[in-house]
Amino acid sequence: MSIQAPKDMAAERAAADFNIEGLARLWAGGDKEYEIQQRAFEYIKTDPMLVVQPPRNILEFTRDEWREFTMGQIYRCIQIFQEESDREYAYQIARAVNVYSESFSMRFFVHESLFRNVVTMLGNKEQQKQWVEDIDNVRVYGCFAMTELGHSSALRDIETTATYNQATDEFILDSPNITSTKWWIGGSGQTSTHAVVISQTIIHGKSVGHNWFVVQLRDKVTGELMPGVRIGDIGKKVGHDGVDNGWIQFRKVRLPRNNMLQKWATLDRDGTYTPAPSPAVMYATLIPERLSLITVTTQMIGQALTIATRYGVVRRQGSMNQQIMDYQSHYAQLIPAISFMYMVKSASKTIDEQFTILTAGGDMDPIDYLNHMGDMHAVSACLKGLTGWYSSEILETCRRACGGHAYSAYNGLGQIIGDWGVMTTGGGDNVVLLQQTARILLHRLEQKLDHDTYPELKFKSSTHYMLRAKEYLATPVWPVREITDAIKNLRLLEDGLNAILLNSIREAMKNGKSLNDVLMDCVRVAEMHCAVFLFSDAVNKYGAPLAPEGIDKSVYSIMHRLTSLWGLHTLHRYSDQGFKEGFLTPQHVKSVEDIYLESSKALRKQVIGLTDAFSFPDFVLKAPIAKYDGNIYEPYFETLLQAPNSVGKTPYHEKYIKPLTERPGQN
């Protein structure tokens, strides 16, 4: 084998100045979570129903093989849930399969999260009692039928109709034209027995808005389609081949009145309709879908960064035969991306706690729910926007960082890139979502400046900086002269970012142009709002110079440094905003860039420890160039030798090659 590569990997791992396992335990959520996670990975590694065993390679699967294997994974996980008495361990096994296969992750997520959340968030207690146990035990398998061929997630324009027939006490569900076809519905193509369907609701000949309905699609025993239901598979996609996205059309499908979910809106037998207190509650189920992007980001982008980082420290090139990770073009792009992973992971606990307050386990107070939903929508929408786009940049950076070997499907990056593509559009287009966040920010700032009002919430809002809006806006120039002072006291850096952000929001308010004319400005404001939220949340946890009791000092120190780097990254990325507003001077901008690059370089020798702490086993990464021990070349070559038709005589030689080359000639 190549002797130098494993030596380089070992030296890089030894260079970490923090407890790698300690950081891995923090990443996993604690000691108990880490240990169960490691057991789960060991469990699935040799289970042929959960992980493809050599010499087969999942990266060579056809669409049909992906579809069947992914459903087999789901079936096996349900078996484990039924057999395993330790529910937490069974859950971690499913989580480990999630990490191994993004197709499994999405296909099962549609059922156990999207489908289930609609029932628990929008169904009344009787409806929850009717459906939730069967959902949890997979006696029914559900999908989430929202988007349409002609309307995607522009819900105001959806065309599927549910018309109430008072005489029979039923709704008639119909797809009146081709553009009303439910489209991209994950799980519907081959699997789902039921769907939650959003439609225009017509009562006494009048449209009363949107409601969600539980609709049976297939017979639970035979798998045959129910009367009036037409379904087909969407077919070949760029990624997620294991997910059976489908299309659905309804032809006068009859539904009992009680199949309309009625936690917020109700319909009596006599046709008396009581609407939801706000139409927005019907779309609130999209919030957890967007928040799920946190998990997807740390899983998928974390794997890509691990591959690029490990390859970068064992590949040597250049006149001095140096590790390619030593080039600024490598570390100055990859290390801030690694810090982003830790910021997103850190914020996930905060956001989960906020979402728990919002939903109260399905027993939410209507007033609390409506008061908090706007804030949760703002943070979930901008989080999806920032993570979607920045992660796409990171993936391209990782691809380039691995050179030509990234073009090989056997090194995993191509699969991750294909699977990731939907994340920038599914669940709402990023531009639209960021625009919606910007509207909320504009309204909040206007209320604070004009009326000195700010909502009372049960959690610390992502817009908490607006409480000091007048103070920030009254500061014409950042008073920090030496950027190193803001590194020593991260609250100074936070204040500077908040001031730039508020000035940007105010500029969007007072320019007098239409919202479309400042659309890109609004998008950037919302992006920055999310980046600053991630930083502020991490500063609250890791901003102090000394570690609190109960956390490994070396782990706290590296998290403090990563927090600082993310703050610098955010200030560097949006420094043009501060400069245009006059808040940052040219010297500020130049100094920020210098310190930012210096801080990235200072973390150069920590990259293997930082990505090791993500805890992705080799069989999950599926990339020979990212082997944990650094021995990349022999396994890579062996992977190719195991591929079908890798060696031997060309099967079409006689048909196409021989007739050309057997002709007489000079050679």
C-alpha positions in Angstrom: 0.0 0.0 0.0 1.0 3.7 -0.2 3.1 4.1 3.0 3.0 7.9 3.3 -0.8 8.3 3.2 -1.6 6.4 6.4 1.3 8.1 8.1 -0.1 11.5 7.1 -3.5 10.5 8.4 -2.1 9.3 11.7 -0.1 12.5 12.1 -3.1 14.7 11.4 -5.2 12.9 13.9 -2.5 13.2 16.5 -2.3 16.9 15.9 -5.8 17.6 17.2 -5.4 19.8 20.3 -8.8 18.7 21.7 -10.4 15.5 22.8 -11.8 14.1 19.6 -14.1 11.6 21.3 -15.2 14.3 23.7 -16.3 16.4 20.8 -17.9 13.4 19.1 -20.0 12.9 22.3 -21.0 16.5 22.3 -22.0 16.2 18.6 -24.1 13.1 19.3 -25.9 14.9 22.1 -24.2 13.3 25.2 -22.4 10.2 26.4 -25.4 8.0 26.4 -26.4 9.1 22.9 -22.9 8.6 21.6 -22.5 5.1 22.9 -25.9 4.0 21.6 -25.1 5.5 18.2 -21.8 3.5 18.0 -23.7 0.3 18.9 -26.3 1.1 16.2 -23.6 1.5 13.6 -22.1 -1.8 14.5 -25.5 -3.4 14.4 -26.4 -2.3 10.9 -23.0 -2.7 9.4 -23.4 -6.5 8.8 -27.2 -6.6 8.4 -27.8 -7.3 4.7 -31.3 -5.8 4.8 -30.0 -2.5 6.1 -26.5 -2.2 4.5 -25.5 -3.5 1.1 -22.7 -6.1 1.6 -19.6 -6.4 -0.6 -19.1 -7.2 -3.4 -22.4 -5.5 -4.2 -22.1 -1.7 -4.2 -25.2 0.5 -3.5 -23.7 3.2 -5.7 -24.3 0.9 -8.8 -27.9 0.2 -8.1 -30.6 0.6 -10.7 -33.7 2.6 -9.9 -35.7 -0.6 -9.3 -33.0 -2.0 -7.0 -32.9 1.3 -5.1 -36.7 1.2 -4.7 -36.9 -2.3 -3.4 -33.8 -2.2 -1.2 -35.0 1.1 0.5 -38.5 -0.5 1.2 -36.7 -3.5 2.6 -34.7 -1.2 4.9 -38.0 0.3 6.2 -39.5 -3.2 6.7 -36.4 -4.3 8.6 -36.5 -1.3 10.8 -40.1 -1.8 11.7 -39.2 -5.5 12.6 -36.5 -4.2 14.9 -39.0 -1.7 16.5 -41.3 -4.6 17.2 -38.6 -7.0 18.5 -36.3 -4.7 20.4 -37.4 -3.9 24.0 -35.0 -0.9 24.2 -36.9 1.7 22.2 -34.1 4.2 22.3 -31.7 1.7 20.8 -34.2 0.7 18.1 -34.6 4.4 17.3 -30.9 4.9 17.0 -30.7 1.9 14.6 -33.1 3.6 12.4 -31.1 6.9 12.8 -28.0 5.0 11.7 -29.8 3.7 8.6 -30.8 7.3 8.0 -27.2 8.4 7.9 -26.3 5.5 5.7 -29.0 6.1 3.1 -30.6 9.4 2.3 -33.3 7.6 0.2 -34.3 5.7 3.4 -34.2 8.9 5.3 -36.5 10.7 3.0 -38.9 7.8 2.2 -39.5 7.0 5.9 -39.5 10.7 6.9 -42.5 11.4 4.7 -44.5 8.8 6.6 -43.3 9.2 10.2 -42.9 12.9 10.2 -44.8 14.7 7.4 -47.9 12.5 7.3 -47.9 12.0 11.1 -47.4 15.7 11.8 -50.4 16.8 9.7 -52.6 14.4 11.7 -51.2 15.5 15.1 -51.0 19.2 14.4 -54.3 19.6 12.5 -56.4 16.7 13.7 -58.7 16.9 16.8 -58.3 14.4 19.7 -60.7 11.9 18.2 -58.9 11.9 14.9 -55.6 11.6 16.5 -56.9 8.6 18.5 -58.2 7.1 15.3 -55.0 7.4 13.3 -51.8 7.9 15.3 -51.4 4.4 16.7 -51.8 2.9 13.2 -49.3 5.4 11.8 -46.8 4.7 14.6 -47.1 0.9 14.1 -47.2 1.3 10.3 -50.5 -0.4 9.9 -51.1 2.4 7.5 -48.3 3.9 5.4 -48.8 7.6 4.6 -47.7 10.3 2.2 -48.0 14.1 2.1 -50.0 15.2 -0.9 -49.5 19.0 -1.2 -47.7 20.0 -4.3 -49.4 20.0 -7.7 -48.1 19.7 -11.3 -49.1 23.4 -12.0 -48.5 24.9 -8.6 -45.8 23.3 -6.6 -45.9 24.9 -3.1 -47.9 28.0 -4.2 -50.8 26.9 -2.1 -53.1 29.7 -2.8 -53.5 28.4 -6.4 -53.9 24.7 -5.8 -56.8 23.3 -7.8 -57.7 20.0 -6.1 -61.2 20.4 -4.7 -63.1 18.8 -1.8 -66.8 19.6 -2.2 -69.2 18.8 0.7 -72.3 16.9 -0.2 -74.7 17.5 2.8 -77.2 14.9 1.6 -74.7 12.0 2.0 -72.5 13.8 4.6 -69.4 13.2 2.4 -66.8 15.2 0.6 -66.2 14.6 -3.1 -62.5 14.9 -3.8 -61.6 15.8 -7.4 -58.7 16.7 -9.6 -60.5 18.9 -12.1 -57.6 19.3 -14.7 -54.1 18.1 -15.4 -52.4 20.9 -13.5 -54.3 19.8 -10.3 -52.5 16.5 -10.4 -50.7 16.0 -7.1 -47.0 15.8 -8.1 -43.7 14.8 -6.5 -45.6 13.0 -3.7 -42.9 10.9 -1.9 -44.1 7.4 -1.1 -47.2 7.5 -3.3 -45.6 6.0 -6.4 -45.5 2.4 -5.1 -46.0 2.3 -1.3 -48.5 4.5 0.5 -51.9 3.2 1.6 -53.1 6.7 2.7 -52.3 10.3 2.1 -53.0 13.6 3.8 -54.3 15.8 1.0 -54.7 19.6 1.0 -57.4 21.0 -1.2 -59.7 23.8 -1.9 -62.8 23.2 0.3 -66.2 24.0 -1.2 -69.3 24.1 1.1 -72.7 25.2 -0.2 -71.2 26.1 -3.5 -68.7 28.5 -1.9 -64.9 28.1 -1.5 -64.0 28.4 2.2 -60.3 28.0 1.9 -57.9 25.1 2.3 -58.3 22.0 4.5 -56.4 18.7 4.9 -58.1 15.4 4.4 -57.0 11.8 5.1 -57.6 9.8 1.9 -57.1 6.1 1.4 -55.1 5.4 -1.8 -54.6 1.6 -1.8 -56.2 -1.4 -0.4 -54.1 -2.3 2.7 -54.1 -6.1 1.8 -54.0 -6.3 -2.0 -52.2 -3.0 -2.7 -54.7 -2.3 -5.5 -55.7 1.4 -6.0 -59.0 2.5 -4.4 -61.9 3.5 -6.6 -61.4 6.9 -8.3 -57.7 7.1 -7.4 -55.1 7.1 -10.2 -51.4 7.0 -9.3 -48.2 6.6 -11.2 -44.5 6.8 -10.5 -42.6 10.0 -11.4 -39.8 7.9 -12.8 -36.0 8.6 -13.0 -34.8 11.6 -10.9 -31.4 13.2 -10.4 -31.2 11.8 -6.9 -33.2 9.8 -4.2 -33.7 6.8 -6.5 -34.9 4.9 -3.5 -37.9 7.2 -3.0 -41.0 6.4 -5.0 -42.2 9.9 -5.8 -45.5 9.7 -7.6 -48.4 11.6 -9.1 -52.0 11.3 -7.9 -55.3 12.1 -9.6 -58.7 11.9 -7.9 -61.9 11.1 -9.8 -64.9 12.0 -7.6 -63.5 10.1 -4.6 -66.0 10.0 -1.7 -64.7 10.8 1.8 -66.6 10.8 5.1 -66.9 14.3 6.6 -64.7 13.2 9.5 -61.8 12.7 7.1 -61.4 16.5 7.1 -58.9 17.2 9.9 -60.7 19.4 12.4 -58.5 20.7 15.1 -58.7 24.2 13.9 -61.5 24.3 11.3 -64.7 22.4 11.9 -67.7 21.3 9.8 -71.0 20.2 11.4 -73.5 17.7 9.9 -75.8 20.6 8.9 -73.0 22.2 6.8 -72.0 24.9 9.4 -68.3 25.6 8.8 -66.1 27.3 11.3 -62.8 28.4 9.8 -59.4 28.2 11.4 -58.4 31.3 13.4 -55.8 32.0 10.8 -55.2 30.4 7.3 -51.6 30.2 8.2 -52.2 27.2 10.6 -52.9 25.0 7.5 -49.4 25.5 6.3 -47.7 25.1 9.7 -46.9 21.5 9.0 -44.2 22.8 6.6 -42.2 24.2 9.5 -41.0 20.8 10.8 -40.2 19.8 7.2 -37.9 22.8 6.9 -36.4 22.2 10.4 -35.6 18.6 9.4 -33.1 20.2 7.0 -30.8 20.6 10.1 -30.5 16.9 10.4 -30.1 16.4 6.6 -27.5 19.1 6.4 -25.3 17.7 9.2 -25.6 14.2 7.7 -25.1 14.8 4.0 -22.8 17.9 4.1 -20.9 16.5 7.0 -20.1 13.3 5.0 -19.0 15.3 2.0 -16.7 17.4 4.2 -15.3 14.3 5.8 -14.5 12.8 2.4 -12.9 16.0 1.1 -10.9 16.6 4.3 -9.5 13.1 4.6 -8.5 13.1 0.9 -7.0 16.5 1.4 -4.6 15.4 4.1 -3.3 12.2 2.4 -3.0 13.6 -1.2 0.3 15.2 -1.8 1.0 17.4 -4.8 3.0 20.4 -6.0 6.7 21.3 -6.3 7.3 20.5 -2.6 5.0 17.5 -2.6 2.9 19.0 0.2 -0.5 17.9 1.4 -3.1 19.7 -0.7 -4.9 20.7 2.5 -2.0 23.0 3.2 -3.0 25.2 0.2 -5.0 28.2 1.2 -7.4 27.4 -1.6 -8.3 24.2 0.3 -8.3 25.1 4.0 -9.8 28.6 3.7 -12.9 27.2 2.1 -13.3 23.8 3.9 -12.6 25.0 7.5 -15.4 27.7 7.6 -17.7 25.0 6.1 -16.8 22.7 9.0 -17.5 25.5 11.4 -20.9 25.9 9.8 -21.7 22.3 10.5 -21.0 22.8 14.2 -23.1 26.0 14.3 -26.1 24.3 12.6 -25.8 21.3 15.0 -25.5 23.6 18.0 -28.6 25.5 17.0 -30.6 22.4 16.4 -31.2 21.9 20.1 -32.4 25.4 20.6 -34.8 25.2 17.6 -36.1 21.8 18.8 -36.9 23.3 22.2 -38.7 26.2 20.5 -40.7 23.9 18.2 -41.7 21.9 21.3 -43.1 25.1 22.8 -45.0 25.8 19.6 -46.6 22.4 19.2 -46.9 21.2 22.9 -47.0 17.6 21.7 -50.1 18.2 19.6 -51.9 19.8 22.5 -51.0 23.4 21.7 -52.8 26.4 23.0 -54.4 28.2 20.0 -53.3 31.7 21.2 -49.7 30.6 22.0 -49.5 28.7 18.8 -50.5 31.7 16.7 -48.2 34.1 18.7 -45.2 31.9 18.2 -45.8 30.5 14.7 -44.7 33.6 12.9 -41.3 33.5 14.6 -40.9 29.8 14.0 -41.8 30.3 10.3 -39.3 33.1 10.0 -36.4 31.1 11.4 -37.4 27.8 9.6 -37.7 29.6 6.3 -34.4 31.5 6.5 -32.6 28.4 7.9 -33.8 26.4 4.8 -32.6 29.2 2.6 -29.2 29.7 4.0 -28.4 26.0 4.6 -29.7 25.0 1.2 -27.6 27.5 -0.8 -24.5 27.5 1.3 -24.5 23.7 1.5 -24.7 23.6 -2.3 -21.6 25.8 -2.4 -19.9 23.5 0.1 -20.6 20.5 -2.0 -19.1 22.1 -5.1 -16.1 23.0 -3.0 -15.7 19.4 -1.8 -16.0 18.1 -5.3 -13.3 20.4 -6.6 -11.1 19.7 -3.5 -11.1 16.0 -4.5 -10.0 16.6 -8.1 -10.8 14.0 -10.7 -11.5 11.3 -8.1 -14.7 13.1 -7.1 -16.1 12.3 -10.6 -16.0 8.6 -9.7 -19.4 7.5 -8.4 -17.5 5.1 -6.2 -16.3 8.0 -4.0 -19.7 9.0 -2.9 -19.7 12.8 -3.6 -21.8 12.4 -6.8 -24.5 10.6 -5.0 -24.6 13.2 -2.2 -24.7 16.0 -4.7 -27.6 14.4 -6.6 -29.5 13.7 -3.4 -28.9 17.2 -2.1 -30.3 19.0 -5.1 -34.0 18.8 -4.0 -33.2 20.5 -0.7 -33.0 23.9 -2.3 -36.5 23.6 -3.7 -38.5 20.9 -1.8 -40.5 22.4 1.0 -40.6 25.8 -0.6 -38.3 27.6 -3.0 -35.5 29.4 -1.2 -36.1 32.8 -2.7 -39.8 32.7 -1.7 -38.9 31.5 1.8 -36.3 34.1 2.4 -38.6 36.8 1.1 -41.2 35.7 3.6 -38.6 35.9 6.4 -37.7 39.4 5.2 -41.3 40.5 5.4 -41.5 39.4 9.0 -38.3 41.2 9.8 -39.5 44.4 8.1 -42.8 44.2 10.1 -41.0 43.5 13.4 -38.6 46.4 13.0 -41.4 48.8 11.9 -43.4 47.9 15.0 -40.4 48.4 17.2 -39.3 51.8 15.7 -42.8 53.3 15.2 -44.7 51.9 18.2 -42.0 50.5 20.5 -43.7 47.2 20.5 -42.3 43.7 20.5 -44.1 40.4 21.0 -43.8 38.5 24.3 -42.7 35.0 23.5 -41.9 31.9 25.6 -38.5 31.5 23.9 -35.7 33.8 22.8 -36.6 34.8 19.3 -34.2 34.9 16.4 -35.2 38.6 16.2 -34.3 39.4 19.8 -31.7 41.9 18.6 -34.6 44.2 17.6 -35.1 45.0 21.3 -32.0 47.2 21.0 -32.8 48.4 17.5 -32.7 52.1 18.3 -29.4 51.7 20.1 -27.8 49.8 17.1 -29.2 52.2 14.5 -27.9 55.2 16.4 -24.4 53.9 16.0 -23.1 55.3 12.7 -19.7 53.5 12.6 -18.6 50.3 14.3 -16.6 51.5 17.3 -14.3 48.5 17.2 -10.9 49.6 15.9 -8.9 46.4 16.3 -10.7 43.3 15.0 -8.8 41.2 17.5 -10.8 43.0 20.3 -14.0 41.5 18.8 -12.4 38.1 18.8 -11.5 38.4 22.5 -15.1 39.5 23.2 -17.5 37.9 20.8 -20.3 40.1 22.0 -18.6 43.0 20.2 -18.7 40.9 17.0 -22.3 40.0 17.6 -23.2 43.7 18.1 -21.5 44.6 14.9 -23.4 42.0 12.9 -26.7 43.0 14.5 -26.1 46.7 13.6 -25.3 45.8 9.9 -28.4 43.5 9.8 -30.7 46.2 11.2 -29.3 48.9 8.9 -30.0 46.5 6.0 -33.6 45.9 7.1 -34.1 49.7 7.5 -32.7 50.4 4.1 -35.2 47.9 2.6 -38.0 49.7 4.4 -37.3 53.3 3.4 -36.3 53.1 -0.2 -39.9 53.4 -1.5 -39.5 50.7 -4.1 -41.8 47.7 -4.6 -40.9 44.5 -2.8 -40.0 42.9 -6.2 -37.5 45.7 -6.9 -35.7 45.0 -3.6 -36.3 41.2 -3.8 -32.6 40.3 -3.9 -31.8 42.7 -1.1 -34.5 41.1 1.0 -33.2 37.6 0.2 -29.7 38.7 1.4 -31.1 40.3 4.6 -32.9 37.1 5.5 -29.8 35.0 4.7 -27.8 37.2 7.0 -30.4 37.1 9.7 -30.0 33.3 9.8 -26.2 33.4 9.8 -26.3 35.9 12.7 -28.9 33.7 14.5 -26.5 30.7 14.3 -23.7 32.8 15.6 -25.7 34.4 18.5 -27.0 31.0 19.6 -23.4 29.6 19.7 -22.1 32.7 21.5 -24.7 32.1 24.2 -23.2 28.6 24.7 -19.5 29.0 23.8 -18.8 32.7 23.8 -17.2 33.0 27.2 -13.4 32.7 27.2 -13.5 30.0 29.9 -15.3 26.7 29.9 -18.2 26.2 32.4 -18.4 23.3 34.8 -19.3 20.0 33.2 -17.7 20.3 29.8 -14.3 19.1 28.7 -12.1 22.2 28.5 -10.5 21.2 25.2 -13.9 20.6 23.7 -15.2 23.9 24.9 -12.1 25.6 23.5 -12.5 24.2 20.0 -16.2 25.1 20.0 -15.3 28.7 21.1 -12.8 28.9 18.2 -15.3 27.5 15.7 -17.9 30.0 17.0 -15.4 32.8 16.5 -14.6 31.7 13.0 -18.3 31.5 12.0 -18.8 35.1 13.3 -15.8 36.2 11.2 -17.1 34.3 8.2 -20.5 36.0 8.5 -18.9 39.4 8.9 -16.6 38.8 6.0 -19.4 37.4 3.7 -21.7 40.4 4.4 -19.0 43.1 4.9 -20.1 44.8 1.7 -23.5 45.5 3.4 -21.7 47.1 6.3 -19.5 49.1 3.9 -22.4 50.3 1.8 -24.2 51.5 5.0 -21.1 53.3 6.2 -21.0 51.2 9.3 -17.7 49.5 8.3 -14.7 51.4 7.1 -12.3 50.2 4.4 -9.8 49.3 7.1 -12.5 47.3 8.9 -13.2 45.3 5.8 -9.5 44.6 5.1 -8.8 43.7 8.7 -11.8 41.3 8.9 -10.5 39.5 5.8 -7.0 39.2 7.2 -8.1 37.9 10.6 -10.6 35.6 8.9 -7.9 33.9 6.8 -5.5 33.8 9.8 -8.2 32.1 11.9 -8.9 29.5 9.2 -5.2 28.8 8.9 -4.9 28.4 12.7 -7.4 25.6 12.6 -5.7 23.8 9.7 -4.3 21.0 11.8 -7.6 20.4 13.5 -9.5 19.3 10.4 -9.3 15.6 10.8 -10.2 15.7 14.5 -13.2 18.0 13.7 -14.5 15.7 10.9 -13.7 12.5 12.9 -16.1 13.9 15.5 -19.0 13.6 13.0 -18.5 9.9 13.6 -19.3 8.6 10.1 -17.9 5.0 9.7 -16.2 4.1 6.5 -19.2 1.9 5.3 -21.4 5.0 5.6 -19.1 7.3 3.7 -18.8 4.7 0.9 -15.7 6.5 -0.4 -12.4 4.6 -0.7 -10.6 8.0 -0.9 -11.9 8.8 2.6 -10.7 5.7 4.5 -10.3 6.4 8.2 -6.8 4.9 8.3 -5.6 6.9 5.3 -5.0 3.9 3.1 -7.0 5.1 0.2 -5.4 3.9 -3.0 -5.6 0.1 -2.7 -9.2 0.0 -1.5 -10.1 2.4 -4.4 -8.5 0.1 -6.9 -10.1 -2.9 -5.4 -13.5 -1.3 -5.5 -13.1 -0.8 -9.3 -12.0 -4.4 -9.7 -15.2 -5.6 -8.0 -17.4 -3.6 -10.4 -19.3 -5.5 -13.1 -17.4 -5.8 -16.4 -14.4 -4.0 -15.0 -11.9 -6.4 -16.6 -12.1 -8.9 -19.4 -13.0 -8.9 -23.0 -15.4 -6.1 -24.2 -18.8 -7.8 -24.6 -19.6 -5.8 -27.8 -16.1 -6.4 -29.3 -17.4 -8.8 -32.0 -20.3 -6.6 -32.9 -18.8 -3.1 -33.2 -15.0 -3.1 -32.6 -13.8 -6.1 -34.6 -15.5 -5.1 -37.9 -13.5 -1.9 -37.8 -10.2 -3.1 -36.6 -10.0 -6.3 -38.6 -9.8 -4.4 -41.9 -6.4 -4.5 -43.7 -4.2 -1.4 -43.1 -0.6 -0.3 -42.5 -0.6 -1.6 -38.9 
